[in-house]
Amino acid sequence: MVIGPNGEQLGVKPIKDALTLANYAGFDLVLINPNGKPAVCKIMDYNKYKYESKKKAKENMKKQRESNLEMKEYRLSVTIDVHDFETRVRNSSKYLEKGHKIKVSIRFKGRQMAHTELGKDVLLRFADALSEIAIVEQKPKLDGYFMTMILAPIKEK
């Protein structure tokens, strides 16, 4: 089955005739569906077809990247200073406003493991500082030496 350059069906033709038609039109004969009964070929400019399909794939990847929101991790410590804490809050609020999620983690070192409640207090204070623009998606959870919490932006209605 041969399809012309403008989309019109030219009917079932032998390969030699189809190649002659494509050559006469100044295009390539491209096999579209080899498994069809009969196999489907189209007369087209193959380089242009490849270029447009690459362009479409690139555009789809761009849309997919925009829809996949990223997650940024901010590491705090149990003994974080006020200024450092405020800086992390300010930076994470900018990231939340873009619509991304945040993972906040604290690593306990040595004897700090005996006082994990202090780390939990720091994480809850961090969530409280961002309560206007974020909700707690996952509450503080201890996993080995790390305590993590996930914040997500508040969805606008």
DSSP file (Angstrom, degrees, kcal/mol; ACC not computed):
  #  RESIDUE AA STRUCTURE BP1 BP2  ACC     N-H-->O    O-->H-N    N-H-->O    O-->H-N    TCO  KAPPA ALPHA  PHI   PSI    X-CA   Y-CA   Z-CA
    1    1 A M              0   0    0      0, 0.0    40,-2.9     0, 0.0     2,-0.4   0.000 360.0 360.0 360.0 126.5    0.0    0.0    0.0
    2    2 A V  E     -Ab  11  41A   0      9,-2.3     8,-2.8    38,-0.2     9,-0.8  -0.918 360.0-161.2-114.5 133.5    1.5    3.3   -1.0
    3    3 A I  E     -Ab   9  42A   0     38,-2.2    40,-2.6    -2,-0.4     6,-0.2  -0.953  21.2-127.9-113.6 132.5    0.6    6.7    0.4
    4    4 A G    >   -     0   0    0      4,-3.7     3,-1.4    -2,-0.5    18,-0.0  -0.086  29.4 -96.6 -73.7 174.6    1.5    9.8   -1.6
    5    5 A P  T 3  S+     0   0    0      0, 0.0    40,-0.1     0, 0.0    -1,-0.1   0.725 124.5  48.3 -66.4 -22.0    3.3   12.9   -0.3
    6    6 A N  T 3  S-     0   0    0      2,-0.1    38,-0.1    38,-0.0    -2,-0.0   0.343 125.3 -97.6 -99.6   6.0    0.0   14.8    0.3
    7    7 A G  S <  S+     0   0    0     -3,-1.4     2,-0.2     1,-0.3    35,-0.0   0.418  78.3 137.9  96.9  -1.6   -1.6   11.9    2.2
    8    8 A E        -     0   0    0     -5,-0.1    -4,-3.7     1,-0.1     2,-0.5  -0.542  56.9-116.7 -80.3 145.4   -3.6   10.5   -0.7
    9    9 A Q  E     -A    3   0A   0     -6,-0.2    -6,-0.2    -2,-0.2     3,-0.1  -0.684  24.9-174.0 -84.0 126.9   -3.7    6.7   -1.2
   10   10 A L  E     -     0   0A   0     -8,-2.8    -7,-0.2    -2,-0.5    -1,-0.1   0.475  41.9-121.8 -98.2  -4.8   -2.1    5.5   -4.4
   11   11 A G  E     -A    2   0A   0     -9,-0.8    -9,-2.3     2,-0.1     2,-0.5  -0.316  47.1 -34.3  95.8-178.6   -3.1    1.9   -3.9
   12   12 A V        +     0   0    0    -11,-0.2    28,-0.0    -2,-0.1    -3,-0.0  -0.700  69.5 167.4 -83.0 124.3   -1.2   -1.4   -3.7
   13   13 A K        -     0   0    0     -2,-0.5    -2,-0.1     2,-0.0     2,-0.0  -0.939  38.9 -97.9-135.6 155.6    1.8   -1.3   -5.9
   14   14 A P     >  -     0   0    0      0, 0.0     4,-2.3     0, 0.0     5,-0.2  -0.341  41.1-109.5 -67.4 158.4    5.0   -3.4   -6.4
   15   15 A I  H  > S+     0   0    0      1,-0.2     4,-2.8     2,-0.2     5,-0.2   0.885 117.1  54.2 -59.1 -41.6    8.1   -2.1   -4.7
   16   16 A K  H  > S+     0   0    0      1,-0.2     4,-2.2     2,-0.2    -1,-0.2   0.916 110.2  46.2 -61.6 -42.8    9.8   -1.1   -8.0
   17   17 A D  H  > S+     0   0    0      2,-0.2     4,-2.6     1,-0.2    -1,-0.2   0.902 112.6  50.4 -65.9 -39.9    6.8    1.1   -9.0
   18   18 A A  H  X S+     0   0    0     -4,-2.3     4,-2.3     2,-0.2    -2,-0.2   0.909 111.1  48.5 -65.2 -41.3    6.6    2.7   -5.6
   19   19 A L  H  X S+     0   0    0     -4,-2.8     4,-2.5     2,-0.2    -1,-0.2   0.884 110.9  51.2 -65.1 -38.0   10.3    3.5   -5.7
   20   20 A T  H  X S+     0   0    0     -4,-2.2     4,-2.6    -5,-0.2    -2,-0.2   0.922 110.1  49.1 -64.6 -43.8    9.9    5.0   -9.2
   21   21 A L  H  X S+     0   0    0     -4,-2.6     4,-2.0     2,-0.2    -2,-0.2   0.919 112.8  47.5 -59.9 -43.9    7.0    7.1   -8.0
   22   22 A A  H  X>S+     0   0    0     -4,-2.3     5,-2.5     1,-0.2     4,-1.0   0.903 112.9  48.7 -65.0 -41.3    9.1    8.4   -5.0
   23   23 A N  H  <5S+     0   0    0     -4,-2.5     3,-0.4     1,-0.2    -1,-0.2   0.903 110.6  50.7 -64.4 -41.9   12.1    9.1   -7.2
   24   24 A Y  H  <5S+     0   0    0     -4,-2.6    -1,-0.2     1,-0.2    -2,-0.2   0.868 111.8  47.5 -64.4 -37.3    9.9   11.0   -9.7
   25   25 A A  H  <5S-     0   0    0     -4,-2.0    -1,-0.2    -5,-0.2    -2,-0.2   0.650 113.7-119.4 -78.8 -14.8    8.4   13.1   -6.8
   26   26 A G  T  <5S+     0   0    0     -4,-1.0    -3,-0.2    -3,-0.4     2,-0.2   0.734  76.7 106.4  83.7  23.1   11.9   13.8   -5.4
   27   27 A F      < -     0   0    0     -5,-2.5    -1,-0.3    -6,-0.2     2,-0.3  -0.580  69.7 -99.3-121.5-175.3   11.1   12.1   -2.1
   28   28 A D  E     -C   44   0A   0     16,-2.9    16,-2.6    -2,-0.2     2,-0.7  -0.758  24.9-124.6-105.8 154.5   12.0    8.9   -0.2
   29   29 A L  E     -C   43   0A   0     -2,-0.3     2,-0.5    14,-0.2    14,-0.2  -0.900  33.1-169.0 -98.6 115.1    9.9    5.8    0.1
   30   30 A V  E     -C   42   0A   0     12,-3.0    12,-2.9    -2,-0.7     2,-0.7  -0.908  21.5-132.0-113.5 129.5    9.5    5.1    3.9
   31   31 A L  E     +C   41   0A   0     -2,-0.5    10,-0.3    10,-0.2    -2,-0.0  -0.694  29.7 173.3 -79.2 112.3    8.1    1.9    5.3
   32   32 A I  E    S+     0   0A   0      8,-2.2     9,-0.2    -2,-0.7    -1,-0.2   0.922  71.3  14.1 -87.7 -51.3    5.6    3.0    7.9
   33   33 A N  E >   +C   40   0A   0      7,-1.6     7,-2.0     1,-0.1     3,-0.7  -0.858  59.5 175.8-131.3  96.5    3.9   -0.3    8.9
   34   34 A P  T 3  S+     0   0    0      0, 0.0     5,-0.1     0, 0.0    -1,-0.1   0.736  80.8  56.2 -73.4 -20.5    5.8   -3.5    7.8
   35   35 A N  T 3  S+     0   0    0      3,-0.1     4,-0.1     2,-0.1    -2,-0.0   0.565  84.3 106.1 -89.0  -8.8    3.4   -5.8    9.7
   36   36 A G  S <  S-     0   0    0     -3,-0.7    -3,-0.0     4,-0.1     3,-0.0  -0.252  82.2 -99.9 -69.8 158.2    0.3   -4.6    7.9
   37   37 A K  S    S+     0   0    0      1,-0.3     2,-0.1     2,-0.1    -1,-0.1  -0.914 121.3  18.3-113.9 100.7   -1.5   -6.6    5.3
   38   38 A P  S    S-     0   0    0      0, 0.0    -1,-0.3     0, 0.0    -3,-0.1   0.640 111.5-112.1 -79.9 165.8   -0.4   -5.1    2.9
   39   39 A A        -     0   0    0     -5,-0.1     2,-0.5    -2,-0.1    -2,-0.1  -0.333  32.2-127.6 -61.7 143.4    2.7   -3.3    4.2
   40   40 A V  E     + C   0  33A   0     -7,-2.0    -8,-2.2   -38,-0.1    -7,-1.6  -0.842  28.9 178.5-104.0 126.9    2.2    0.5    4.3
   41   41 A C  E     -bC   2  31A   0    -40,-2.9   -38,-2.2    -2,-0.5     2,-0.4  -0.921  10.2-156.9-122.1 149.7    4.8    2.8    2.7
   42   42 A K  E     -bC   3  30A   0    -12,-2.9   -12,-3.0    -2,-0.3     2,-0.7  -0.981  16.2-133.0-129.3 141.3    4.7    6.5    2.4
   43   43 A I  E     + C   0  29A   0    -40,-2.6     2,-0.3    -2,-0.4   -14,-0.2  -0.829  54.4 128.0 -90.7 115.6    6.4    8.9    0.0
   44   44 A M  E     - C   0  28A   0    -16,-2.6   -16,-2.9    -2,-0.7     2,-0.9  -0.962  68.9 -85.5-158.2 169.6    7.9   11.7    2.1
   45   45 A D     >  -     0   0    0     -2,-0.3     4,-2.1   -18,-0.2     5,-0.1  -0.789  39.5-163.0 -85.0 106.8   11.1   13.6    2.8
   46   46 A Y  H  > S+     0   0    0     -2,-0.9     4,-2.7     1,-0.2     5,-0.2   0.868  84.3  53.3 -65.7 -39.0   12.7   11.3    5.4
   47   47 A N  H  > S+     0   0    0      1,-0.2     4,-2.3     2,-0.2    -1,-0.2   0.902 110.4  47.9 -63.0 -40.4   15.2   13.9    6.8
   48   48 A K  H  > S+     0   0    0      2,-0.2     4,-2.6     1,-0.2    -1,-0.2   0.902 111.3  51.6 -65.2 -40.6   12.3   16.4    7.4
   49   49 A Y  H  X S+     0   0    0     -4,-2.1     4,-2.3     2,-0.2    -2,-0.2   0.923 110.8  47.3 -61.3 -45.8   10.3   13.6    9.1
   50   50 A K  H  X S+     0   0    0     -4,-2.7     4,-2.2     2,-0.2    -2,-0.2   0.915 112.1  50.7 -62.0 -43.2   13.3   12.7   11.4
   51   51 A Y  H  X S+     0   0    0     -4,-2.3     4,-2.2     1,-0.2    -2,-0.2   0.924 112.3  45.8 -60.9 -46.5   13.8   16.4   12.2
   52   52 A E  H  X S+     0   0    0     -4,-2.6     4,-2.5     1,-0.2    -1,-0.2   0.877 111.9  51.0 -67.4 -37.6   10.1   16.9   13.1
   53   53 A S  H  X S+     0   0    0     -4,-2.3     4,-2.3     2,-0.2    -1,-0.2   0.882 110.9  49.1 -68.7 -35.9    9.9   13.7   15.2
   54   54 A K  H  X S+     0   0    0     -4,-2.2     4,-2.4     2,-0.2    -2,-0.2   0.911 111.0  50.6 -64.1 -41.6   13.0   14.8   17.1
   55   55 A K  H  X S+     0   0    0     -4,-2.2     4,-2.2     2,-0.2    -2,-0.2   0.912 111.1  47.9 -62.9 -43.9   11.5   18.2   17.7
   56   56 A K  H  X S+     0   0    0     -4,-2.5     4,-2.5     2,-0.2    -1,-0.2   0.909 111.7  50.1 -63.1 -42.7    8.2   16.6   19.0
   57   57 A A  H  X S+     0   0    0     -4,-2.3     4,-2.2     1,-0.2    -2,-0.2   0.895 110.8  49.7 -63.2 -40.1   10.2   14.2   21.3
   58   58 A K  H  X S+     0   0    0     -4,-2.4     4,-2.0     2,-0.2    -1,-0.2   0.904 111.1  48.9 -65.3 -41.5   12.2   17.2   22.7
   59   59 A E  H  X S+     0   0    0     -4,-2.2     4,-2.2     2,-0.2    -2,-0.2   0.896 110.7  50.8 -64.9 -41.1    9.0   19.2   23.3
   60   60 A N  H  X S+     0   0    0     -4,-2.5     4,-2.3     1,-0.2    -2,-0.2   0.890 109.3  50.9 -64.0 -39.3    7.4   16.2   25.0
   61   61 A M  H  X S+     0   0    0     -4,-2.2     4,-2.5     2,-0.2    -1,-0.2   0.888 108.8  52.2 -64.6 -38.4   10.4   15.8   27.3
   62   62 A K  H  X S+     0   0    0     -4,-2.0     4,-1.9     2,-0.2    -2,-0.2   0.924 111.3  46.0 -63.8 -45.1   10.2   19.5   28.2
   63   63 A K  H  X S+     0   0    0     -4,-2.2     4,-1.8     1,-0.2    -2,-0.2   0.885 112.6  51.1 -64.3 -38.3    6.6   19.2   29.1
   64   64 A Q  H  X S+     0   0    0     -4,-2.3     4,-2.0     1,-0.2    -2,-0.2   0.897 108.4  51.5 -66.4 -40.2    7.3   16.0   31.1
   65   65 A R  H  < S+     0   0    0     -4,-2.5    -1,-0.2     1,-0.2    -2,-0.2   0.878 109.3  50.8 -63.7 -38.3   10.2   17.8   33.0
   66   66 A E  H  < S+     0   0    0     -4,-1.9    -1,-0.2     1,-0.2    -2,-0.2   0.860 111.3  47.8 -68.0 -34.7    7.9   20.6   33.9
   67   67 A S  H  < S+     0   0    0     -4,-1.8     2,-0.9    -5,-0.1    -2,-0.2   0.812  96.8  78.0 -78.5 -28.5    5.2   18.3   35.2
   68   68 A N  S  < S-     0   0    0     -4,-2.0     2,-0.2    -5,-0.1    -1,-0.1  -0.712  78.0-151.3 -81.5 108.5    7.7   16.3   37.3
   69   69 A L        -     0   0    0     -2,-0.9     2,-0.1     1,-0.1    31,-0.1  -0.563  10.7-129.0 -82.1 145.1    8.4   18.4   40.3
   70   70 A E        -     0   0    0     -2,-0.2    31,-1.9    31,-0.0     2,-0.5  -0.416   7.2-137.5 -89.7 165.5   11.7   18.1   42.0
   71   71 A M  E     -d  101   0B   0     29,-0.2     2,-0.4    -2,-0.1    31,-0.2  -0.993  15.4-161.0-124.9 126.6   12.5   17.5   45.6
   72   72 A K  E     -d  102   0B   0     29,-2.0    31,-3.2    -2,-0.5     2,-0.5  -0.853  10.2-140.6-107.2 141.6   15.3   19.5   47.3
   73   73 A E  E     -d  103   0B   0     -2,-0.4     2,-0.5    29,-0.2    31,-0.2  -0.872  12.0-167.8-106.2 132.4   16.9   18.4   50.5
   74   74 A Y  E     -d  104   0B   0     29,-2.9    31,-2.7    -2,-0.5     2,-0.5  -0.977  11.2-151.0-115.8 127.4   17.9   20.8   53.2
   75   75 A R  E     +d  105   0B   0     -2,-0.5     2,-0.2    29,-0.2    31,-0.2  -0.860  17.8 176.9-103.0 127.6   20.2   19.5   56.0
   76   76 A L  E     -d  106   0B   0     29,-3.2    31,-0.9    -2,-0.5     2,-0.3  -0.661  17.6-137.2-113.9 173.3   20.0   21.0   59.4
   77   77 A S    >   -     0   0    0     -2,-0.2     3,-1.3    29,-0.2    31,-0.1  -0.902  24.5-115.0-129.0 163.6   21.7   20.1   62.6
   78   78 A V  T 3  S+     0   0    0     29,-0.4    -1,-0.1    -2,-0.3    30,-0.1   0.851 117.9  45.3 -63.8 -33.6   20.5   19.8   66.2
   79   79 A T  T 3  S+     0   0    0     -3,-0.0    -1,-0.3     2,-0.0     2,-0.1  -0.130  81.8 155.8-103.3  36.1   22.7   22.8   67.2
   80   80 A I    <   -     0   0    0     -3,-1.3     2,-0.1     1,-0.1    -4,-0.0  -0.376  40.9-122.8 -67.8 140.1   21.8   25.0   64.2
   81   81 A D     >  -     0   0    0      1,-0.1     4,-2.3    -2,-0.1     5,-0.2  -0.377  20.9-111.5 -80.2 162.3   22.3   28.7   64.9
   82   82 A V  H  > S+     0   0    0      1,-0.2     4,-2.5     2,-0.2     5,-0.2   0.911 115.6  48.0 -62.0 -46.4   19.4   31.2   64.5
   83   83 A H  H  > S+     0   0    0      1,-0.2     4,-2.3     2,-0.2    -1,-0.2   0.918 112.5  48.2 -64.6 -43.8   20.8   33.0   61.4
   84   84 A D  H  > S+     0   0    0      1,-0.2     4,-2.3     2,-0.2    -1,-0.2   0.902 111.7  51.5 -62.1 -40.4   21.6   29.7   59.6
   85   85 A F  H  X S+     0   0    0     -4,-2.3     4,-2.1     1,-0.2    -2,-0.2   0.925 110.5  47.4 -61.6 -46.6   18.1   28.5   60.4
   86   86 A E  H  X S+     0   0    0     -4,-2.5     4,-2.5     1,-0.2    -1,-0.2   0.870 109.9  53.4 -65.0 -37.0   16.5   31.6   59.0
   87   87 A T  H  X S+     0   0    0     -4,-2.3     4,-2.6     2,-0.2    -1,-0.2   0.928 110.0  47.2 -63.4 -45.1   18.6   31.4   55.9
   88   88 A R  H  X S+     0   0    0     -4,-2.3     4,-2.4     1,-0.2    -2,-0.2   0.877 111.8  51.1 -64.4 -37.1   17.5   27.9   55.2
   89   89 A V  H  X S+     0   0    0     -4,-2.1     4,-2.0     2,-0.2    -2,-0.2   0.927 111.6  47.4 -64.7 -44.4   13.9   28.9   55.8
   90   90 A R  H  X S+     0   0    0     -4,-2.5     4,-1.5     2,-0.2    -2,-0.2   0.922 114.3  46.2 -64.1 -45.1   14.2   31.8   53.4
   91   91 A N  H  X S+     0   0    0     -4,-2.6     4,-1.5     1,-0.2    -1,-0.2   0.907 113.6  48.4 -65.7 -41.2   15.9   29.6   50.7
   92   92 A S  H  X S+     0   0    0     -4,-2.4     4,-2.5     1,-0.2    -1,-0.2   0.830 105.6  58.1 -70.4 -30.4   13.4   26.8   51.1
   93   93 A S  H  X S+     0   0    0     -4,-2.0     4,-2.0     2,-0.2    -1,-0.2   0.889 104.8  51.4 -66.5 -36.5   10.4   29.2   50.9
   94   94 A K  H  X S+     0   0    0     -4,-1.5     4,-0.8     1,-0.2    -1,-0.2   0.898 111.6  47.5 -62.9 -39.8   11.6   30.3   47.5
   95   95 A Y  H  <>S+     0   0    0     -4,-1.5     5,-1.5     1,-0.2     3,-0.5   0.881 110.6  51.1 -70.1 -38.0   11.8   26.7   46.4
   96   96 A L  H ><5S+     0   0    0     -4,-2.5     3,-1.7     1,-0.2    -1,-0.2   0.866 103.0  59.7 -66.2 -36.1    8.3   25.9   47.7
   97   97 A E  H 3<5S+     0   0    0     -4,-2.0    -1,-0.2     1,-0.3    -2,-0.2   0.763  98.0  59.4 -65.8 -23.9    6.8   28.9   45.9
   98   98 A K  T 3<5S-     0   0    0     -4,-0.8    -1,-0.3    -3,-0.5    -2,-0.2   0.608 124.3-106.1 -77.1 -11.2    8.0   27.4   42.6
   99   99 A G  T < 5S+     0   0    0     -3,-1.7    -3,-0.2     1,-0.3    -2,-0.1   0.533  76.0 131.7 101.0   7.7    5.8   24.4   43.5
  100  100 A H      < -     0   0    0     -5,-1.5    -1,-0.3   -31,-0.1     2,-0.2  -0.454  53.8-116.4 -90.2 164.9    8.5   21.9   44.5
  101  101 A K  E     -d   71   0B   0    -31,-1.9   -29,-2.0    51,-0.1     2,-0.4  -0.601  22.2-142.9 -96.0 161.7    8.7   19.7   47.6
  102  102 A I  E     -dE  72 151B   0     49,-2.8    49,-3.0   -31,-0.2     2,-0.6  -0.980   5.9-158.0-128.4 137.5   11.3   19.9   50.3
  103  103 A K  E     -dE  73 150B   0    -31,-3.2   -29,-2.9    -2,-0.4     2,-0.5  -0.971  13.7-165.2-112.1 119.8   13.0   17.2   52.3
  104  104 A V  E     +dE  74 149B   0     45,-3.1    45,-2.0    -2,-0.6     2,-0.3  -0.906  13.1 178.6-107.1 128.3   14.4   18.5   55.5
  105  105 A S  E     -dE  75 148B   0    -31,-2.7   -29,-3.2    -2,-0.5     2,-0.4  -0.954  20.1-159.8-134.5 152.1   16.9   16.2   57.3
  106  106 A I  E     -dE  76 147B   0     41,-2.1    41,-2.2    -2,-0.3     2,-0.6  -0.995  12.3-149.1-126.9 133.1   19.0   16.2   60.5
  107  107 A R  E     - E   0 146B   0    -31,-0.9     2,-0.4    -2,-0.4   -29,-0.4  -0.906  13.3-144.7-103.9 124.9   22.0   13.9   61.0
  108  108 A F        -     0   0    0     37,-3.2     2,-0.4    -2,-0.6     8,-0.0  -0.745  14.2-160.8 -90.6 133.3   22.6   12.9   64.5
  109  109 A K    >   -     0   0    0     -2,-0.4     3,-2.3     0, 0.0     4,-0.1  -0.942  47.7 -46.4-117.1 133.2   26.3   12.6   65.5
  110  110 A G  G >  S+     0   0    0     -2,-0.4     3,-1.4     1,-0.3     4,-0.1  -0.216 128.9   7.6  55.9-121.1   27.6   10.7   68.5
  111  111 A R  G >  S+     0   0    0      1,-0.3     3,-1.5     2,-0.2     4,-0.4   0.547 110.0  84.9 -75.5  -7.0   25.7   11.4   71.7
  112  112 A Q  G X  S+     0   0    0     -3,-2.3     3,-1.4     1,-0.3    -1,-0.3   0.757  75.7  73.3 -64.3 -21.2   23.1   13.4   69.9
  113  113 A M  G X  S+     0   0    0     -3,-1.4     3,-0.6     1,-0.3    -1,-0.3   0.766  88.8  59.9 -63.0 -24.5   21.4   10.0   69.2
  114  114 A A  G <  S+     0   0    0     -3,-1.5    -1,-0.3     1,-0.2    -2,-0.2   0.693 109.2  43.6 -75.8 -17.4   20.4   10.0   72.9
  115  115 A H  G X>  +     0   0    0     -3,-1.4     3,-1.2    -4,-0.4     4,-0.7  -0.455  62.8 146.2-126.0  58.8   18.4   13.3   72.4
  116  116 A T  H <>  +     0   0    0     -3,-0.6     4,-2.1     1,-0.3     3,-0.2   0.724  65.2  73.2 -68.4 -19.6   16.6   12.8   69.1
  117  117 A E  H 3> S+     0   0    0      1,-0.2     4,-2.1     2,-0.2    -1,-0.3   0.813  90.6  58.5 -65.0 -27.5   13.7   14.9   70.5
  118  118 A L  H <> S+     0   0    0     -3,-1.2     4,-1.7     2,-0.2    -1,-0.2   0.900 106.6  47.3 -66.3 -39.7   15.9   18.0   70.1
  119  119 A G  H  X S+     0   0    0     -4,-0.7     4,-2.2     2,-0.2    -2,-0.2   0.880 109.9  52.8 -66.2 -38.6   16.2   17.2   66.4
  120  120 A K  H  X S+     0   0    0     -4,-2.1     4,-2.5     1,-0.2    -2,-0.2   0.893 106.9  53.1 -64.7 -38.2   12.4   16.7   66.1
  121  121 A D  H  X S+     0   0    0     -4,-2.1     4,-2.3     2,-0.2    -1,-0.2   0.897 108.0  50.5 -61.9 -40.6   11.9   20.1   67.8
  122  122 A V  H  X S+     0   0    0     -4,-1.7     4,-2.1     2,-0.2    -2,-0.2   0.918 111.7  47.8 -64.2 -43.3   14.2   21.7   65.2
  123  123 A L  H  X S+     0   0    0     -4,-2.2     4,-2.4     2,-0.2    -2,-0.2   0.908 112.6  47.9 -65.2 -41.6   12.2   20.1   62.3
  124  124 A L  H  X S+     0   0    0     -4,-2.5     4,-2.3     2,-0.2    -1,-0.2   0.871 110.6  51.6 -67.2 -35.9    8.9   21.1   63.8
  125  125 A R  H  X S+     0   0    0     -4,-2.3     4,-2.0     2,-0.2    -1,-0.2   0.882 109.6  51.1 -65.5 -37.4   10.1   24.6   64.3
  126  126 A F  H  X S+     0   0    0     -4,-2.1     4,-1.2     2,-0.2    -2,-0.2   0.920 111.6  46.6 -63.7 -45.1   11.2   24.6   60.6
  127  127 A A  H  < S+     0   0    0     -4,-2.4    -2,-0.2     1,-0.2    -1,-0.2   0.871 111.4  52.0 -65.1 -36.8    7.7   23.4   59.5
  128  128 A D  H >< S+     0   0    0     -4,-2.3     3,-1.2     1,-0.2    -1,-0.2   0.874 105.6  54.4 -67.4 -37.0    6.1   26.0   61.7
  129  129 A A  H 3< S+     0   0    0     -4,-2.0     3,-0.3     1,-0.3    -1,-0.2   0.795 116.4  38.8 -66.3 -27.3    8.2   28.8   60.1
  130  130 A L  T >X S+     0   0    0     -4,-1.2     4,-1.9     1,-0.2     3,-1.2   0.183  81.3 114.1-105.4  16.0    7.0   27.7   56.7
  131  131 A S  T <4  +     0   0    0     -3,-1.2    -1,-0.2     1,-0.3    -2,-0.1   0.728  69.7  61.0 -63.8 -22.4    3.4   26.9   57.8
  132  132 A E  T 34 S+     0   0    0     -3,-0.3    -1,-0.3    -4,-0.2    -2,-0.1   0.802 121.4  20.5 -74.0 -28.0    2.0   29.8   55.6
  133  133 A I  T <4 S+     0   0    0     -3,-1.2    21,-1.8     1,-0.1     2,-0.3   0.475 122.8  47.8-119.5  -4.7    3.2   28.3   52.4
  134  134 A A  E  <  -F  153   0B   0     -4,-1.9     2,-0.3    19,-0.3    -1,-0.1  -0.970  56.0-152.2-141.0 153.0    3.8   24.6   53.1
  135  135 A I  E     -F  152   0B   0     17,-3.0    17,-2.5    -2,-0.3     2,-0.7  -0.885  34.5-105.6-117.6 155.3    2.1   21.6   54.7
  136  136 A V  E     +F  151   0B   0     -2,-0.3    15,-0.2    15,-0.2     3,-0.2  -0.704  35.7 176.7 -81.6 115.2    3.9   18.6   56.3
  137  137 A E  E    S+     0   0B   0     13,-2.5     2,-0.4    -2,-0.7    14,-0.2   0.850  75.7  21.4 -86.5 -38.3    3.5   15.7   53.9
  138  138 A Q  E    S-F  150   0B   0     12,-1.8    12,-1.6     3,-0.0    -1,-0.3  -0.983  85.3-130.8-132.3 122.3    5.6   13.3   56.0
  139  139 A K  E     -     0   0B   0     -2,-0.4     9,-0.1    -3,-0.2    11,-0.0  -0.200  48.7 -68.9 -66.5 161.0    6.0   13.9   59.7
  140  140 A P  E     -     0   0B   0      0, 0.0     2,-0.4     0, 0.0     9,-0.2  -0.283  60.5-175.9 -55.0 128.6    9.5   13.7   61.2
  141  141 A K  E     -F  148   0B   0      7,-2.3     7,-2.4    -3,-0.1     2,-0.5  -0.996  21.9-133.5-134.6 130.7   10.7   10.1   61.1
  142  142 A L  E     +F  147   0B   0     -2,-0.4     2,-0.4     5,-0.2     5,-0.3  -0.721  26.2 172.8 -87.0 126.5   14.0    8.6   62.5
  143  143 A D  E >   -F  146   0B   0      3,-3.9     3,-1.7    -2,-0.5     2,-0.4  -0.843  63.0 -57.3-134.9  96.2   15.8    6.4   60.1
  144  144 A G  T 3  S-     0   0    0     -2,-0.4   -36,-0.0     1,-0.3    -1,-0.0  -0.574 121.1 -15.5  70.4-123.5   19.2    5.3   61.4
  145  145 A Y  T 3  S+     0   0    0     -2,-0.4   -37,-3.2    -3,-0.1     2,-0.4   0.446 126.7  80.1 -90.7  -1.7   21.2    8.4   62.1
  146  146 A F  E <   -EF 107 143B   0     -3,-1.7    -3,-3.9   -39,-0.2     2,-0.5  -0.850  56.8-163.3-111.7 142.2   18.9   10.6   60.1
  147  147 A M  E     -EF 106 142B   0    -41,-2.2   -41,-2.1    -2,-0.4     2,-0.3  -0.994  23.0-173.0-117.3 125.0   15.6   12.2   60.9
  148  148 A T  E     -EF 105 141B   0     -7,-2.4    -7,-2.3    -2,-0.5     2,-0.3  -0.848  16.0-178.4-123.3 155.7   13.7   13.4   57.9
  149  149 A M  E     -E  104   0B   0    -45,-2.0   -45,-3.1    -2,-0.3     2,-0.5  -0.985  16.7-143.5-147.3 143.3   10.5   15.3   57.2
  150  150 A I  E     -EF 103 138B   0    -12,-1.6   -13,-2.5    -2,-0.3   -12,-1.8  -0.944  12.1-166.4-116.4 130.9    8.9   16.2   53.8
  151  151 A L  E     -EF 102 136B   0    -49,-3.0   -49,-2.8    -2,-0.5   -15,-0.2  -0.914   2.9-167.9-113.4 140.7    7.1   19.5   53.2
  152  152 A A  E     - F   0 135B   0    -17,-2.5   -17,-3.0    -2,-0.4   -51,-0.1  -0.943  29.8-101.5-125.4 148.9    4.9   20.2   50.2
  153  153 A P  E     - F   0 134B   0      0, 0.0     2,-0.4     0, 0.0   -19,-0.3  -0.342  41.4-103.9 -66.9 150.2    3.5   23.5   49.0
  154  154 A I        -     0   0    0    -21,-1.8     2,-0.3     1,-0.1   -55,-0.0  -0.608  37.7-122.7 -74.4 128.8   -0.1   24.4   49.8
  155  155 A K        -     0   0    0     -2,-0.4     2,-0.2     1,-0.1    -1,-0.1  -0.576  20.8-129.1 -77.3 131.4   -2.2   23.9   46.7
  156  156 A E              0   0    0     -2,-0.3    -1,-0.1     1,-0.1     0, 0.0  -0.565 360.0 360.0 -77.3 140.3   -4.1   27.0   45.7
  157  157 A K              0   0    0     -2,-0.2    -1,-0.1     0, 0.0    -2,-0.0   0.420 360.0 360.0-101.4 360.0   -7.9   26.5   45.1
